[in-house]
Amino acid sequence: MSTTSARRRAIGASATLLSGPVDLLDFLIPLWGGAVLGLSTSVVGWLVAAELVVSVLMRPVAGYLADSRPRTRVAAVGAFLYSASCVLYAFADTPGMAFVAAAVGGVAGPLFWISLRAIAAEYLSDDSGTFAGLMSSEALGSWIFWAPAMFLLASYGYSAVFIGLATAAIAAAVRLLFVPKEPLVVREEFAGGTRGHVRRLAPLLALGVFVTAAEAGVGLALLLQLQALNLQVWQIALVYLPGGIALTILPRLLHGLVERWGRKPGYAAASIASAGSAAALAVSPPVIVIAALWVFVCAALGLLYPLQKTLVSEASGDRVARGMSLQANADTIGAAIGVVAAGALIAGGWWAPAYLVFSAVIASGTVLGPWAIDRIGRDRPLAETAEQ
């Protein structure tokens, strides 16, 4: 097997192994903080925020390291640190230990994910669907871990789940270490340095803040809506499961449609599908209809997410990892705005207006997406551009 093939297999396997633990921790930590440590809701909020703040501060460092060091090794360090975070959660018996675990997780995430996505970007000139493939690998891990985790939780408690997630993270790290170490590459600085890079990506970063805010708002509103229906944790997981399976199967297929239609029509079509599904949730449909609508939302994400990553990569020159760090922070800021807005609207009992407002914002992607693509001049894939 060639080094290139080994690297591509490694990033897919590692993404599958770590995406499940990441998603499960995001879901379980608020529940664990209240049930095991007896933390108030406000302290739980600060615990979640602590990891986010550390992640935002760490991403520029991760971007620099992934652009200047062997990327598989940087990603492996991130996976090992994520394992350490899970172990700390497993044995935490005080709020202080929980905050240390959150901080370690905040360092680990950027090192792993930014490096992994920068590796995927290396193959865009040969395979414009590389991020679609990576997303399928991530989605696979996001749902196949749920059943074992729920069994461990019911039988042995939170600590057993955290140890299981730590084991998966170690497996991801070891998988990356078995890939032959790539040579260091001297990567040219983007014209104008970091400021020039930010200016170049500004349309995409603005789009990320705006649309991600709405997507995060819909996600929180839906979760709270399902909780209000008195569903158990496993029942809520079943509502999300079809969407997770769709995200595993569809990204490559949807990428083929983007190749046929073009990036701007593809972005607009996905925005319409996602916005329509969000608007339909405003009428509080039956649970089975909610699950079907979530499949449409996930299908739209299966097109939009890889396309966004591809655009950022192509517009970042040799400093792909720094571009990924800028885009990730823009998305984090947008998500924070979205969940705060959703919380405020839902607290006032405005469920339907919340969905309709977020739907309108998502629908604006039909205009903002093509505008951003035009501004950065990336309406065609690198491979197609190179042929001409």
N, C-alpha and C positions, 0 to 999 in steps of 0.2 A: 504494500500500500504506500502511495506517495505521501510526502510530508503534507502537501496541500490537502489531500483527501483525509488524512489523519486529523488535521486541524479542524476541518469542517465537521467531521463526525464527532470530534471532541466537544465543539461548541454546542452542537445539537443535543448530545447526551447530557452535558453539564447544565444546559438551560432547562431540560426536563427535570433533572435531579434537584435543582434549586428553586425553580419557580413554584413548585408545590409548597415547600416550607415557607417561602416568602408570603404567599397568599394565606396560608393557614395561620401564620403568626399575626398577620394583619387582622384576621378574623377573631383569633382566640385571645390575644393579649388583653383587649378591653374586658372580656368575660373573665379571664383568669385574674386580672388585677382586682376585680370586685369580689369574686368568689373565694379566692385563696388568700390574698393579702388583705382583704377588707378595705381596699382603697375607695375613697369617695369618687363620684363621677368626675369631679373637677380634677382630682389628682390623676385619674386614669387619662383624662384629656391631656394633661401635662406630660404624662408618660409617653403617649403617642406622639405628641408634639416634639418631645426631646429627640426622638429618632429622626424625625423629619428635619429638624434644625441642623443636627449633626450631618445628615445626608447632604443638605444644601451647601453647607460649608466645605464638605469633603469633596464634592464633585469636581471643582476646578483642580484640586490636587490629583484626583483620580484621572482626570483628562490629561494632565501633564505626564503622569507616570505611564499611562497607556500609549502616549505618543512618543515616549523616550525610552521605554524599557520593553523587554519581551512581553507581549500582551498575555500570552497564556500563563505566564508566571504571576503577573499582576492579578489576573482573574483567580488563580489558585489561592493566592494570599487572601483575597476577598472571601472565597468559599470557606477557607479555614477559620477566618474571623467570624463568619456567619455561624459556623458550628459552635465556636466558643460562646457566641451570644445565646444560642439555644441552650447550651449547658448551664450558663449563668441563670437563665430563666428557670430551668428545671430545679435548681437548688436555691433560688432566691427565697428568702424568708423575711426580708425587710424591704421597704420602699427604696432604700439606698441601693441595694443589690439590683433591684429591677431597673433603676435608672442607669446603672452601669451597663447592664445587659442591653438596654435600649441604645446607649451611646456606641457600644461595640457594633451592634447591628447597623447603626447609622454610618459607621466607617466602612463596614463590610460591603454593603449594597453597592455603592458607587464603584468600588474597586472591581467588583465582579461584573456588574452589568455593563458598565461603560467599556471595559476591556473586551467583553464578549461581543458587544455590538460593533466595536471598532474592528474586531477580527472579521465579523460578517461583512463589513463594508469593503474589506480588501478584495472581495470576489465580485463586486458589482459590475465590473467591466466584462466579466465572463457570464454572469448570471444576474440579471436585473431583479430576479425574484428571491434573492438570498434572504432578505428580511422577512418575506412571506414564509419561507421555510423555517426561519428561526422562531417566528411567532407560533407556528404549528407546534414546534418542540416545547415552547413555553406553555402553551395552552394544554398540551398533553399532561405535563407535570402538574398543572393547576387543578385538574380534576381527578387524576388517578390516585392522588394521595388522600383524597377526602375520606373514602370508605375505611382504609386502615386507620386513619387518624381518629375517626369517630368511634371505631371499635376500641382502640387503646384508651380513648378518653372515657368511654363508658365503663371499661373493665379495670383500668389501672390509674386513671386520673391524668391531670395535666402534665405532671413531670414525665410520665412515660411518653406522651406525645412529643414533648420537647426533646427528649433523648433520641427518639426516632427521627425527628427532623435534623438533629445534629449529625446523626449517622449518614443521612442522605447528603448533607452538605459536605461531609468529609469525602464521600464517594465522588462528588463532583470535583473536589479539589484534586484528588488522586488521579481521576480521569484526565485532568488537564496536565498534570505533571508527567504523565506517560507520553504526551505529545513531544516529539523532538523540539528542543529549544530553538526558536527562530533567531536568526542573526539580528543584531541591532541595526536599525535603519535610520540614517540621518534624514529627518523630515524637514522640508523647507517651511519657514515661518510664513503664515498668511500675510499678504500685503497689508501693512498698517498695524500688524500685531493683533493683540486681543481686541482692541477697539475696532479695528478694521473687520475682524471676524464677526463681532457683534453686529456691526452695521450691515454686513453682507447677509447675515441670518435674520435680521430684524423682522422682515415680513413673516417668516416662519415662526419666530418666537412669539410675535404678537398673536398669530393665529392659534398657537399652542395654548397661550394663556386664556384666550377667549373661549375656544371650543372645549378645552379640557375642563374649564369651570362648569360648563353646562353638563358635560358627560358625568363629572363627579357628582354634581347636584342630582342628576337623575338616579345615579347609583345609590346615593344615600336615601333619597326619597323612596325608592323601591324597597330597600332593606327595611326601612321603618314601616312601610306599608305592610310588608309581609309579617313583621313582628306584631303589628296592630291586629292582624288576623289570628293571632295566638297560635301560629305555627311553631312546631318544634324545630330545633337546629337542623336535624336531618331532613325535615320536610322543606325547609328553606333551601338547603343544599340541593334537593331534588329539583326545585324550581330553576336553579341556576345551571344544573347539570347539562340540559340540552344545549344551552348556549356555549358551555365549555367544550362540548363535543364539536359543535359547529366551528369554533375557533381552531380546533385541531385539524379539521378536514378542509375548510374552505379557503384559507389564505392563498394557497398556490393556485386554486381554481379561479379565484377572484383576480389574482394577479394576471392571469391569462386574459381576462376580460379587459383589464386596464391596458394591457399591451395592444389589444384590438381596438378599443374605443379611444384611447388616449388618456393622459393623466387628468386633465381638467374635467372632461365629462365623467370620468370615473369618480373623482372627488365629489363632484356635484351630485351624482346619483347616490353615492353612499350617504351623503349629508341628508338628502331627502328621505331615504329609507330610515335612518336613525331618528330624524326629527318626527316623522310620521308615527313611528313606534312609541316615542316618548309622549306625543300628544294623545295617543290612544290610551295610555296608562291613566290619563286624567279622569276617565269615566269609571275608574275602579272596577275593571273587568274581573271575571272569575279567575281563580289561580291558574287553571290550565291555559287560559288565554294570556295571562301574564307571562307564563313560561314561553309561549309561542312568540310573543312580542320581544322577549329578551333574546330569542334566537335571531330575530331581525337586527336588533341592536348589536349583537355580537358579530353578525355577518358584516355589518357596516364597519365595525372596528377592524375586522379581518382584512378589509381593503384599505382603510385609512391609516392604521398604525404602521404597516410596512411601508406605505407610500411616504408618510411623514419622515420616517427614519431614512429612507432612500434619498429624499430631497435634501435633508440636512447633511448626509454624507457627501453627496455630490457637490454641495455648495461649500464644503469645508476644506477643499484642497487636501493637503497632506495631514492637516491637523484634525482628523476625523474625530478622535476621542474628545478633543476640546469642544468640537461642535456638539457631540452627544451630551456633554456635561451642561452646556448652555441650554440645549433643548430640554433636558430633563429638569433643570431648575425652573424653566419657564412653565413646564407642565405642572410641577409641584406647586408653584404660586397660583396657577389657575385652579388646581384641585382644591387648594385651601380656600380660595374665594368661593368656589362652588359649594363646598360643604357648609361653610358659614351661612351663605345665602339660603341654602336649602333648609338648614336648621331654623333660621329665622322665619321663613315662610311657613314651615310645617308647625312651628310652635304657635303660630297664630291661627292654625287650622286651615290654612290655605293650600290644601293638597293639590286641587285642580289647577289653580293659578301657578303653582310651582312647576308642575309638569309643562304647562303651556308656555311659561316664560323660558324654561330651559329648551323646549322644543324650538322656539323661535330663534334662540341663539344658535342652536345646532344647524338650523335651516340656513342661517346666514353663511354657513360654510359653502353653500352653492355659489356664492359670490366671492367670499374672502379666500377660499381655497384656490380657485383659478387665478385670482389677483396675485396671491403670494407666489404661485408657480411662475407667472409671467414676470414678476419682479426679480426673481433670482435666475430667470432664463433657463429653466430646467424642464421643459415640456416633454423632452424625449430622454430615454435612458442613455447612460454612458456608452453602453455597447453599441447602440444604434448610431449615436453621434460619432463614435470612433470609426464606424464603417464608412461614414460619409466624409 
